[in-house]
Amino acid sequence: MTEPPQSPTQHAFIALAPPDRAKNELAQALNPAYAAYPDLRWNRIEDWHITLAFLGEVPVQAVQRLRIPLADLAAARPSLELALVGGGHFDERVLWSGIKGDLDGLHELTEAVRARLRDCDVAFVDRPLRPHLTLARARRYDNASVTAAAACLDGFTGHPWQTERLHLVGSTIKGHSGPRRYQDIDAWRLVTGHRRLDRKTATGGRA
C-alpha cells in the first residue's frame, strides 16, 4: 500500500523582536566577544527574538491556522517597555542577554499566546518562560567560550524600547536545501502607548 504524502512541516515559534537600534547597541557591546570567540555558533542579528512559545516542527497548515487568532490577540494587547541587559548562559552551552522592564506584562502576554495555541490545538513546548535573547551556542568540544563571552556583557544595559509587533516566525520548510533560515510568516502590531513601565524592574534569564 502506498503511504499517503506527508504534509510539509517547518520549525516555528512566536516571539517579540527588539528594534534595530537595540540590537545594534547589543551587537556593539558584543564586539570583544565576537573577536575573542569566533568559533561559537553565533546567531545572526536578524534572528534575535524573545521567544514566547516554541512550536518545534509542525505542519505548515497548523502554523497558518494561527494567523487570525494571533492577529486578534495582538490587536487587544498593549505594547511593553523592555530593555536588554547583561549576559549569562544556560549550562555553559547557550549564551544569552537578559531582559528587564515590564516582565509581568511579558509573562501575561506569553500566557495569552499559549492559551491561543491550546485553543487552536497546536502543540508547543510547555516550559516556563525565562525571558532572554539567545546569542550563541557552544560547539561540542568547547566548554569555556560561552561563560567567557557572557563576562564580556558584564555591566551592559541597553536603552529601553517599546515592543511593536507580535511575530509568528517560521523556518524554511523541511527538505529545503541549504541552511535553515527563519523569517516572519506574519507579524501584528500591538496596541501602543498603553503600558509603560512604572514599577521596579527585574532582569530576565536564569536567576
TORPA-4810 file (N, C-alpha, C, O; in nm, 3 decimals):
<nodes>
NODE_1_0.084_-0.118_0.000_0.000_0.000_0.000_0.089_0.125_0.000_0.188_0.132_0.073_M
NODE_2_0.053_0.221_-0.081_0.132_0.343_-0.091_0.104_0.433_0.029_-0.012_0.457_0.065_T
NODE_3_0.211_0.482_0.092_0.195_0.573_0.205_0.138_0.706_0.156_0.180_0.757_0.052_E
NODE_4_0.041_0.764_0.230_-0.008_0.896_0.191_0.102_1.000_0.203_0.185_0.991_0.294_P
NODE_5_0.105_1.098_0.114_0.210_1.201_0.123_0.202_1.277_0.253_0.093_1.310_0.301_P
NODE_6_0.318_1.306_0.310_0.322_1.381_0.435_0.308_1.530_0.409_0.357_1.582_0.309_Q
NODE_7_0.240_1.597_0.501_0.224_1.742_0.488_0.358_1.810_0.512_0.436_1.765_0.595_S
NODE_8_0.386_1.919_0.439_0.509_1.994_0.466_0.511_2.045_0.610_0.409_2.085_0.665_P
NODE_9_0.630_2.044_0.669_0.644_2.093_0.806_0.754_2.198_0.812_0.837_2.209_0.723_T
NODE_10_0.751_2.275_0.920_0.856_2.372_0.944_0.867_2.399_1.093_0.770_2.382_1.168_Q
NODE_11_0.986_2.441_1.135_1.002_2.489_1.271_0.935_2.625_1.281_0.941_2.706_1.189_H
NODE_12_0.870_2.650_1.394_0.802_2.778_1.411_0.803_2.818_1.558_0.811_2.733_1.646_A
NODE_13_0.795_2.947_1.581_0.782_2.998_1.717_0.714_3.134_1.712_0.705_3.197_1.607_F
NODE_14_0.667_3.178_1.828_0.601_3.308_1.842_0.689_3.393_1.933_0.735_3.346_2.037_I
NODE_15_0.712_3.518_1.894_0.817_3.595_1.961_0.791_3.744_1.953_0.704_3.792_1.880_A
NODE_16_0.872_3.816_2.031_0.888_3.960_2.018_1.029_3.985_1.965_1.118_3.904_1.987_L
NODE_17_1.048_4.097_1.897_1.180_4.128_1.842_1.221_4.269_1.886_1.143_4.363_1.872_A
NODE_18_1.342_4.284_1.940_1.391_4.419_1.971_1.404_4.500_1.842_1.426_4.442_1.735_P
NODE_19_1.390_4.631_1.850_1.412_4.714_1.731_1.559_4.713_1.691_1.646_4.673_1.770_P
NODE_20_1.587_4.756_1.570_1.724_4.754_1.518_1.820_4.831_1.608_1.933_4.787_1.629_D
NODE_21_1.778_4.945_1.661_1.869_5.026_1.743_1.910_4.949_1.869_2.025_4.959_1.913_R
NODE_22_1.819_4.873_1.928_1.852_4.795_2.047_1.945_4.679_2.011_2.039_4.650_2.085_A
NODE_23_1.920_4.614_1.898_2.006_4.504_1.856_2.146_4.554_1.820_2.246_4.490_1.852_K
NODE_24_2.152_4.669_1.754_2.284_4.724_1.719_2.362_4.765_1.843_2.484_4.750_1.848_N
NODE_25_2.292_4.815_1.944_2.356_4.852_2.069_2.419_4.729_2.136_2.531_4.735_2.185_E
NODE_26_2.344_4.620_2.137_2.396_4.497_2.195_2.509_4.439_2.110_2.609_4.391_2.164_L
NODE_27_2.494_4.444_1.978_2.599_4.392_1.891_2.730_4.466_1.913_2.838_4.406_1.909_A
NODE_28_2.721_4.596_1.935_2.843_4.674_1.961_2.908_4.628_2.091_3.031_4.616_2.099_Q
NODE_29_2.826_4.602_2.193_2.881_4.553_2.320_2.942_4.414_2.305_3.030_4.377_2.382_A
NODE_30_2.896_4.338_2.206_2.946_4.203_2.184_3.073_4.199_2.100_3.133_4.092_2.085_L
NODE_31_3.115_4.310_2.045_3.232_4.309_1.956_3.353_4.240_2.016_3.417_4.161_1.947_N
NODE_32_3.388_4.265_2.144_3.503_4.193_2.201_3.483_4.041_2.204_3.577_3.965_2.182_P
NODE_33_3.359_3.998_2.231_3.332_3.854_2.232_3.336_3.795_2.092_3.387_3.685_2.073_A
NODE_34_3.283_3.868_1.993_3.293_3.821_1.855_3.439_3.797_1.816_3.472_3.696_1.754_Y
NODE_35_3.525_3.892_1.854_3.666_3.881_1.816_3.737_3.770_1.893_3.821_3.699_1.837_A
NODE_36_3.703_3.754_2.020_3.775_3.658_2.105_3.727_3.515_2.086_3.803_3.421_2.107_A
NODE_37_3.599_3.497_2.047_3.542_3.362_2.044_3.471_3.337_1.909_3.350_3.316_1.906_Y
NODE_38_3.547_3.340_1.800_3.485_3.326_1.668_3.428_3.186_1.641_3.348_3.169_1.550_P
NODE_39_3.470_3.087_1.720_3.422_2.952_1.696_3.284_2.923_1.757_3.225_2.819_1.729_D
NODE_40_3.234_3.014_1.838_3.097_2.997_1.885_3.002_3.002_1.766_3.030_3.068_1.665_L
NODE_41_2.890_2.934_1.778_2.788_2.937_1.673_2.698_3.058_1.698_2.594_3.047_1.762_R
NODE_42_2.742_3.171_1.647_2.673_3.297_1.673_2.543_3.305_1.591_2.543_3.279_1.470_W
NODE_43_2.435_3.342_1.658_2.311_3.366_1.585_2.322_3.494_1.503_2.387_3.590_1.545_N
NODE_44_2.259_3.496_1.387_2.255_3.618_1.308_2.172_3.724_1.382_2.071_3.691_1.446_R
NODE_45_2.213_3.848_1.374_2.143_3.954_1.446_1.998_3.963_1.402_1.911_3.996_1.483_I
NODE_46_1.969_3.934_1.275_1.831_3.941_1.228_1.745_3.829_1.285_1.622_3.835_1.274_E
NODE_47_1.807_3.727_1.346_1.732_3.618_1.408_1.713_3.637_1.558_1.658_3.549_1.624_D
NODE_48_1.758_3.748_1.614_1.741_3.771_1.757_1.594_3.796_1.790_1.534_3.891_1.739_W
NODE_49_1.538_3.712_1.874_1.399_3.724_1.918_1.387_3.685_2.065_1.471_3.613_2.119_H
NODE_50_1.284_3.734_2.128_1.245_3.688_2.261_1.132_3.589_2.239_1.019_3.629_2.211_I
NODE_51_1.161_3.461_2.252_1.063_3.358_2.221_0.960_3.347_2.332_0.995_3.333_2.449_T
NODE_52_0.832_3.352_2.294_0.722_3.338_2.389_0.666_3.195_2.389_0.623_3.144_2.493_L
NODE_53_0.668_3.131_2.272_0.621_2.993_2.262_0.694_2.928_2.145_0.694_2.980_2.034_A
NODE_54_0.756_2.814_2.172_0.830_2.740_2.070_0.747_2.621_2.027_0.714_2.534_2.108_F
NODE_55_0.713_2.616_1.898_0.627_2.510_1.848_0.706_2.389_1.803_0.653_2.278_1.801_L
NODE_56_0.832_2.408_1.765_0.910_2.298_1.709_0.865_2.268_1.567_0.819_2.358_1.496_G
NODE_57_0.878_2.143_1.526_0.843_2.102_1.390_0.693_2.074_1.384_0.645_1.980_1.447_E
NODE_58_0.621_2.153_1.309_0.475_2.140_1.300_0.432_2.150_1.154_0.503_2.209_1.073_V
NODE_59_0.315_2.093_1.120_0.265_2.107_0.982_0.245_2.254_0.945_0.200_2.335_1.026_P
NODE_60_0.277_2.285_0.822_0.259_2.422_0.774_0.113_2.466_0.789_0.086_2.581_0.821_V
NODE_61_0.020_2.375_0.766_-0.122_2.410_0.778_-0.156_2.451_0.920_-0.237_2.542_0.940_Q
NODE_62_-0.096_2.385_1.020_-0.123_2.421_1.159_-0.071_2.561_1.189_-0.135_2.637_1.261_A
NODE_63_0.046_2.594_1.135_0.101_2.728_1.154_0.008_2.832_1.093_-0.017_2.936_1.154_V
NODE_64_-0.041_2.806_0.975_-0.129_2.902_0.909_-0.259_2.922_0.987_-0.318_3.030_0.981_Q
NODE_65_-0.304_2.820_1.058_-0.426_2.829_1.138_-0.416_2.933_1.248_-0.518_2.981_1.298_R
NODE_66_-0.295_2.969_1.285_-0.275_3.061_1.397_-0.287_3.207_1.356_-0.294_3.293_1.444_L
NODE_67_-0.290_3.239_1.230_-0.278_3.378_1.188_-0.392_3.464_1.240_-0.367_3.571_1.296_R
NODE_68_-0.514_3.421_1.224_-0.627_3.504_1.269_-0.632_3.513_1.421_-0.647_3.624_1.473_I
NODE_69_-0.620_3.402_1.497_-0.620_3.414_1.643_-0.509_3.504_1.697_-0.532_3.580_1.791_P
NODE_70_-0.390_3.497_1.639_-0.280_3.581_1.688_-0.301_3.727_1.648_-0.265_3.817_1.724_L
NODE_71_-0.357_3.751_1.531_-0.388_3.889_1.491_-0.488_3.951_1.588_-0.473_4.066_1.628_A
NODE_72_-0.591_3.874_1.626_-0.690_3.925_1.721_-0.627_3.951_1.857_-0.659_4.050_1.923_D
NODE_73_-0.537_3.863_1.898_-0.470_3.880_2.027_-0.386_4.007_2.028_-0.395_4.086_2.122_L
NODE_74_-0.304_4.026_1.925_-0.217_4.144_1.920_-0.298_4.273_1.922_-0.256_4.372_1.982_A
NODE_75_-0.412_4.273_1.857_-0.495_4.394_1.849_-0.552_4.433_1.985_-0.600_4.545_2.002_A
NODE_76_-0.548_4.340_2.081_-0.605_4.368_2.213_-0.500_4.379_2.323_-0.535_4.402_2.439_A
NODE_77_-0.371_4.362_2.288_-0.267_4.360_2.389_-0.181_4.485_2.380_-0.146_4.529_2.270_R
NODE_78_-0.144_4.544_2.496_-0.061_4.664_2.494_0.085_4.632_2.465_0.134_4.523_2.497_P
NODE_79_0.154_4.727_2.404_0.299_4.713_2.389_0.364_4.720_2.526_0.304_4.768_2.622_S
NODE_80_0.486_4.671_2.536_0.558_4.663_2.662_0.688_4.741_2.652_0.746_4.752_2.544_L
NODE_81_0.732_4.794_2.763_0.862_4.860_2.768_0.965_4.762_2.822_0.954_4.716_2.936_E
NODE_82_1.064_4.729_2.740_1.167_4.633_2.776_1.304_4.690_2.744_1.315_4.793_2.677_L
NODE_83_1.408_4.625_2.792_1.546_4.661_2.759_1.631_4.536_2.769_1.598_4.442_2.842_A
NODE_84_1.742_4.534_2.696_1.839_4.426_2.705_1.941_4.459_2.812_1.983_4.574_2.826_L
NODE_85_1.981_4.358_2.888_2.072_4.385_3.000_2.162_4.264_3.024_2.115_4.151_3.033_V
NODE_86_2.292_4.290_3.035_2.388_4.189_3.079_2.392_4.065_2.992_2.337_4.063_2.881_G
NODE_87_2.456_3.963_3.042_2.468_3.836_2.972_2.476_3.721_3.070_2.507_3.740_3.187_G
NODE_88_2.447_3.603_3.022_2.455_3.483_3.105_2.457_3.362_3.016_2.474_3.373_2.894_G
NODE_89_2.439_3.245_3.075_2.444_3.123_2.996_2.356_3.016_3.057_2.327_3.018_3.177_H
NODE_90_2.313_2.924_2.974_2.244_2.804_3.018_2.342_2.688_3.008_2.386_2.650_2.899_F
NODE_91_2.377_2.632_3.124_2.460_2.511_3.130_2.591_2.524_3.054_2.642_2.426_3.000_D
NODE_92_2.646_2.645_3.050_2.774_2.673_2.983_2.770_2.639_2.834_2.875_2.624_2.771_E
NODE_93_2.650_2.628_2.777_2.636_2.590_2.637_2.568_2.697_2.552_2.598_2.710_2.434_R
NODE_94_2.478_2.774_2.612_2.399_2.873_2.538_2.421_3.010_2.600_2.399_3.030_2.719_V
NODE_95_2.465_3.104_2.519_2.490_3.242_2.562_2.365_3.326_2.538_2.304_3.319_2.431_L
NODE_96_2.327_3.405_2.640_2.211_3.491_2.624_2.235_3.629_2.682_2.326_3.650_2.763_W
NODE_97_2.151_3.723_2.639_2.139_3.853_2.705_2.007_3.855_2.779_1.907_3.802_2.731_S
NODE_98_2.006_3.916_2.896_1.885_3.920_2.977_1.789_4.028_2.931_1.822_4.112_2.848_G
NODE_99_1.669_4.025_2.989_1.564_4.121_2.959_1.522_4.186_3.090_1.504_4.118_3.191_I
NODE_100_1.506_4.317_3.088_1.447_4.384_3.203_1.332_4.472_3.154_1.317_4.495_3.034_K
NODE_101_1.253_4.519_3.248_1.140_4.603_3.212_1.010_4.544_3.262_1.004_4.491_3.373_G
NODE_102_0.907_4.552_3.181_0.774_4.507_3.222_0.765_4.355_3.207_0.700_4.304_3.116_D
NODE_103_0.830_4.285_3.298_0.831_4.139_3.290_0.696_4.079_3.328_0.660_3.972_3.279_L
NODE_104_0.621_4.147_3.415_0.486_4.098_3.443_0.402_4.099_3.316_0.332_4.002_3.285_D
NODE_105_0.409_4.209_3.242_0.337_4.216_3.116_0.383_4.113_3.015_0.303_4.059_2.939_G
NODE_106_0.515_4.085_3.015_0.570_3.986_2.924_0.517_3.847_2.956_0.483_3.771_2.866_L
NODE_107_0.510_3.814_3.084_0.455_3.685_3.124_0.306_3.677_3.091_0.257_3.572_3.048_H
NODE_108_0.233_3.786_3.110_0.090_3.786_3.077_0.069_3.764_2.927_-0.019_3.688_2.888_E
NODE_109_0.150_3.830_2.844_0.138_3.813_2.700_0.171_3.668_2.662_0.104_3.609_2.577_L
NODE_110_0.273_3.613_2.723_0.311_3.474_2.695_0.197_3.379_2.726_0.167_3.289_2.647_T
NODE_111_0.134_3.397_2.840_0.022_3.309_2.877_-0.094_3.325_2.780_-0.160_3.227_2.747_E
NODE_112_-0.119_3.448_2.734_-0.227_3.470_2.638_-0.196_3.403_2.505_-0.285_3.343_2.444_A
NODE_113_-0.071_3.411_2.461_-0.030_3.344_2.336_-0.048_3.193_2.350_-0.103_3.129_2.261_V
NODE_114_-0.004_3.138_2.460_-0.012_2.993_2.477_-0.157_2.945_2.488_-0.190_2.834_2.446_R
NODE_115_-0.242_3.029_2.545_-0.384_2.995_2.550_-0.442_2.985_2.409_-0.524_2.897_2.382_A
NODE_116_-0.402_3.077_2.319_-0.448_3.070_2.181_-0.398_2.943_2.113_-0.471_2.883_2.034_R
NODE_117_-0.277_2.903_2.141_-0.225_2.780_2.083_-0.307_2.660_2.128_-0.340_2.572_2.047_L
NODE_118_-0.341_2.656_2.256_-0.424_2.545_2.305_-0.561_2.548_2.238_-0.614_2.443_2.199_R
NODE_119_-0.618_2.667_2.226_-0.750_2.678_2.162_-0.747_2.628_2.018_-0.845_2.571_1.969_D
NODE_120_-0.634_2.648_1.951_-0.619_2.605_1.811_-0.568_2.462_1.799_-0.548_2.412_1.688_C
NODE_121_-0.547_2.396_1.913_-0.497_2.259_1.915_-0.362_2.247_1.843_-0.338_2.153_1.768_D
NODE_122_-0.276_2.346_1.868_-0.141_2.345_1.812_-0.043_2.320_1.927_-0.041_2.395_2.025_V
NODE_123_0.036_2.216_1.916_0.128_2.178_2.023_0.245_2.276_2.031_0.286_2.334_1.931_A
NODE_124_0.297_2.292_2.153_0.414_2.375_2.175_0.491_2.320_2.293_0.441_2.236_2.368_F
NODE_125_0.614_2.367_2.310_0.697_2.323_2.422_0.653_2.401_2.546_0.677_2.521_2.557_V
NODE_126_0.586_2.332_2.637_0.523_2.398_2.751_0.620_2.402_2.869_0.611_2.322_2.962_D
NODE_127_0.714_2.498_2.864_0.807_2.515_2.974_0.799_2.660_3.021_0.758_2.747_2.944_R
NODE_128_0.837_2.688_3.147_0.826_2.824_3.198_0.908_2.922_3.115_1.016_2.889_3.067_P
NODE_129_0.853_3.042_3.099_0.924_3.147_3.027_1.042_3.196_3.110_1.026_3.231_3.227_L
NODE_130_1.159_3.199_3.049_1.277_3.263_3.108_1.320_3.372_3.011_1.393_3.344_2.916_R
NODE_131_1.277_3.495_3.032_1.297_3.599_2.930_1.445_3.620_2.899_1.525_3.654_2.987_P
NODE_132_1.481_3.600_2.772_1.620_3.616_2.731_1.625_3.624_2.579_1.529_3.595_2.509_H
NODE_133_1.740_3.664_2.531_1.769_3.672_2.388_1.887_3.579_2.362_1.997_3.607_2.410_L
NODE_134_1.868_3.470_2.289_1.976_3.375_2.262_2.073_3.435_2.160_2.032_3.482_2.054_T
NODE_135_2.201_3.433_2.194_2.305_3.495_2.111_2.395_3.394_2.042_2.433_3.414_1.927_L
NODE_136_2.431_3.286_2.110_2.527_3.190_2.054_2.517_3.057_2.127_2.462_3.048_2.237_A
NODE_137_2.571_2.955_2.062_2.579_2.823_2.123_2.721_2.770_2.108_2.791_2.800_2.011_R
NODE_138_2.762_2.692_2.205_2.897_2.635_2.202_2.900_2.514_2.110_2.801_2.443_2.094_A
NODE_139_3.014_2.492_2.050_3.035_2.370_1.975_3.063_2.255_2.072_3.095_2.278_2.188_R
NODE_140_3.051_2.135_2.025_3.053_2.017_2.112_3.180_2.010_2.196_3.176_1.968_2.312_R
NODE_141_3.291_2.049_2.139_3.419_2.035_2.207_3.453_2.152_2.299_3.555_2.148_2.368_Y
NODE_142_3.370_2.256_2.301_3.403_2.383_2.367_3.326_2.396_2.498_3.203_2.408_2.497_D
NODE_143_3.398_2.394_2.610_3.334_2.403_2.741_3.364_2.533_2.814_3.330_2.548_2.932_N
NODE_144_3.427_2.629_2.745_3.470_2.750_2.817_3.427_2.880_2.750_3.413_2.981_2.819_A
NODE_145_3.406_2.880_2.620_3.387_3.008_2.550_3.259_3.079_2.590_3.258_3.202_2.599_S
NODE_146_3.151_3.005_2.613_3.024_3.070_2.645_3.032_3.148_2.775_2.986_3.263_2.781_V
NODE_147_3.090_3.089_2.878_3.099_3.160_3.005_3.190_3.282_2.994_3.162_3.386_3.053_T
NODE_148_3.297_3.269_2.918_3.387_3.383_2.899_3.319_3.493_2.818_3.336_3.611_2.848_A
NODE_149_3.244_3.455_2.717_3.173_3.554_2.636_3.067_3.627_2.718_3.045_3.746_2.700_A
NODE_150_3.000_3.555_2.808_2.899_3.618_2.893_2.961_3.728_2.978_2.897_3.830_3.004_A
NODE_151_3.085_3.707_3.022_3.152_3.807_3.104_3.176_3.936_3.027_3.190_4.043_3.088_A
NODE_152_3.182_3.928_2.894_3.202_4.049_2.813_3.082_4.142_2.822_3.094_4.261_2.789_C
NODE_153_2.968_4.092_2.865_2.848_4.174_2.876_2.823_4.223_3.018_2.720_4.285_3.044_L
NODE_154_2.915_4.196_3.109_2.901_4.248_3.246_2.888_4.400_3.240_2.970_4.468_3.178_D
NODE_155_2.787_4.451_3.304_2.767_4.596_3.309_2.691_4.652_3.191_2.660_4.772_3.189_G
NODE_156_2.659_4.570_3.092_2.584_4.622_2.977_2.437_4.642_3.013_2.372_4.552_3.067_F
NODE_157_2.385_4.760_2.985_2.243_4.789_2.997_2.200_4.871_2.877_2.248_4.983_2.858_T
NODE_158_2.111_4.816_2.796_2.064_4.886_2.679_1.955_4.987_2.712_1.897_4.985_2.820_G
NODE_159_1.930_5.075_2.618_1.824_5.174_2.635_1.686_5.105_2.623_1.672_5.009_2.548_H
NODE_160_1.587_5.153_2.697_1.453_5.094_2.688_1.392_5.112_2.550_1.425_5.207_2.478_P
NODE_161_1.304_5.022_2.515_1.230_5.029_2.389_1.092_4.968_2.408_1.069_4.888_2.498_W
NODE_162_1.002_5.008_2.321_0.866_4.956_2.322_0.853_4.843_2.221_0.897_4.854_2.107_Q
NODE_163_0.792_4.733_2.264_0.762_4.627_2.169_0.661_4.680_2.068_0.568_4.753_2.103_T
NODE_164_0.678_4.642_1.943_0.590_4.692_1.838_0.496_4.586_1.782_0.378_4.614_1.758_E
NODE_165_0.546_4.466_1.762_0.469_4.363_1.694_0.485_4.227_1.761_0.586_4.198_1.825_R
NODE_166_0.384_4.146_1.744_0.390_4.005_1.780_0.423_3.929_1.652_0.356_3.945_1.550_L
NODE_167_0.528_3.846_1.657_0.581_3.780_1.537_0.551_3.631_1.539_0.573_3.564_1.640_H
NODE_168_0.501_3.580_1.429_0.493_3.437_1.403_0.605_3.405_1.306_0.603_3.447_1.190_L
NODE_169_0.704_3.331_1.353_0.828_3.310_1.279_0.837_3.164_1.235_0.805_3.073_1.313_V
NODE_170_0.878_3.142_1.112_0.894_3.006_1.062_1.025_2.987_0.991_1.086_3.083_0.943_G
NODE_171_1.069_2.863_0.985_1.192_2.829_0.914_1.160_2.797_0.769_1.043_2.791_0.729_S
NODE_172_1.266_2.778_0.691_1.246_2.717_0.561_1.180_2.581_0.580_1.207_2.512_0.679_T
NODE_173_1.096_2.542_0.488_1.021_2.418_0.501_1.117_2.299_0.499_1.215_2.298_0.425_I
NODE_174_1.088_2.199_0.581_1.174_2.081_0.593_1.196_2.018_0.455_1.102_2.000_0.378_K
NODE_175_1.319_1.985_0.426_1.355_1.930_0.297_1.414_2.032_0.203_1.468_1.997_0.098_G
NODE_176_1.405_2.160_0.241_1.465_2.266_0.161_1.618_2.254_0.170_1.672_2.232_0.278_H
NODE_177_1.685_2.269_0.057_1.830_2.258_0.057_1.893_2.383_0.118_1.834_2.491_0.115_S
NODE_178_2.011_2.367_0.174_2.081_2.480_0.234_2.049_2.494_0.383_1.964_2.422_0.435_G
NODE_179_2.117_2.586_0.450_2.097_2.604_0.594_1.957_2.655_0.625_1.895_2.726_0.545_P
NODE_180_1.907_2.618_0.743_1.775_2.665_0.785_1.781_2.814_0.814_1.869_2.861_0.885_R
NODE_181_1.687_2.887_0.758_1.675_3.030_0.781_1.535_3.060_0.834_1.438_2.995_0.797_R
NODE_182_1.528_3.160_0.921_1.400_3.198_0.979_1.355_3.332_0.923_1.436_3.421_0.896_Y
NODE_183_1.225_3.346_0.906_1.169_3.474_0.868_1.025_3.481_0.917_0.963_3.379_0.948_Q
NODE_184_0.973_3.602_0.924_0.835_3.619_0.968_0.739_3.552_0.871_0.747_3.573_0.750_D
NODE_185_0.648_3.471_0.925_0.532_3.427_0.849_0.431_3.541_0.845_0.369_3.569_0.744_I
NODE_186_0.419_3.606_0.962_0.335_3.725_0.973_0.373_3.796_1.102_0.438_3.737_1.188_D
NODE_187_0.333_3.919_1.115_0.356_3.998_1.237_0.243_4.097_1.251_0.194_4.152_1.152_A
NODE_188_0.201_4.121_1.376_0.085_4.204_1.401_0.120_4.310_1.505_0.183_4.282_1.607_W
NODE_189_0.079_4.432_1.477_0.112_4.544_1.565_0.036_4.533_1.697_-0.085_4.509_1.698_R
NODE_190_0.108_4.553_1.807_0.047_4.560_1.939_-0.008_4.701_1.962_0.032_4.796_1.895_L
NODE_191_-0.098_4.712_2.056_-0.154_4.843_2.091_-0.044_4.925_2.156_0.016_4.880_2.254_V
NODE_192_-0.017_5.044_2.107_0.095_5.123_2.157_0.051_5.222_2.264_-0.064_5.267_2.266_T
NODE_193_0.146_5.253_2.353_0.128_5.362_2.449_0.041_5.331_2.568_0.008_5.423_2.643_G
NODE_194_0.001_5.205_2.589_-0.092_5.174_2.697_-0.025_5.122_2.822_-0.084_5.125_2.930_H
NODE_195_0.100_5.075_2.808_0.161_5.009_2.924_0.308_5.040_2.929_0.390_4.958_2.888_R
NODE_196_0.343_5.156_2.977_0.483_5.189_3.001_0.519_5.147_3.142_0.435_5.151_3.233_R
NODE_197_0.642_5.108_3.161_0.685_5.056_3.291_0.691_5.167_3.394_0.755_5.270_3.372_L
NODE_198_0.622_5.146_3.507_0.625_5.246_3.613_0.644_5.179_3.750_0.603_5.232_3.853_D
NODE_199_0.707_5.065_3.747_0.735_4.998_3.873_0.877_4.940_3.866_0.943_4.945_3.762_R
NODE_200_0.921_4.887_3.978_1.057_4.833_3.987_1.079_4.728_3.879_0.993_4.643_3.857_K
NODE_201_1.194_4.734_3.813_1.225_4.641_3.707_1.299_4.521_3.759_1.352_4.522_3.870_T
NODE_202_1.301_4.416_3.676_1.376_4.295_3.710_1.440_4.244_3.583_1.397_4.277_3.473_A
NODE_203_1.542_4.163_3.597_1.613_4.112_3.481_1.567_3.972_3.450_1.517_3.899_3.536_T
NODE_204_1.585_3.935_3.322_1.544_3.803_3.277_1.662_3.708_3.280_1.761_3.729_3.348_G
NODE_205_1.646_3.599_3.201_1.746_3.495_3.204_1.723_3.402_3.321_1.619_3.407_3.386_G
NODE_206_1.819_3.318_3.346_1.805_3.220_3.455_1.854_3.284_3.584_1.971_3.320_3.595_R
NODE_207_1.766_3.297_3.681_1.801_3.360_3.807_1.879_3.262_3.894_1.918_3.296_4.006_A
</nodes>
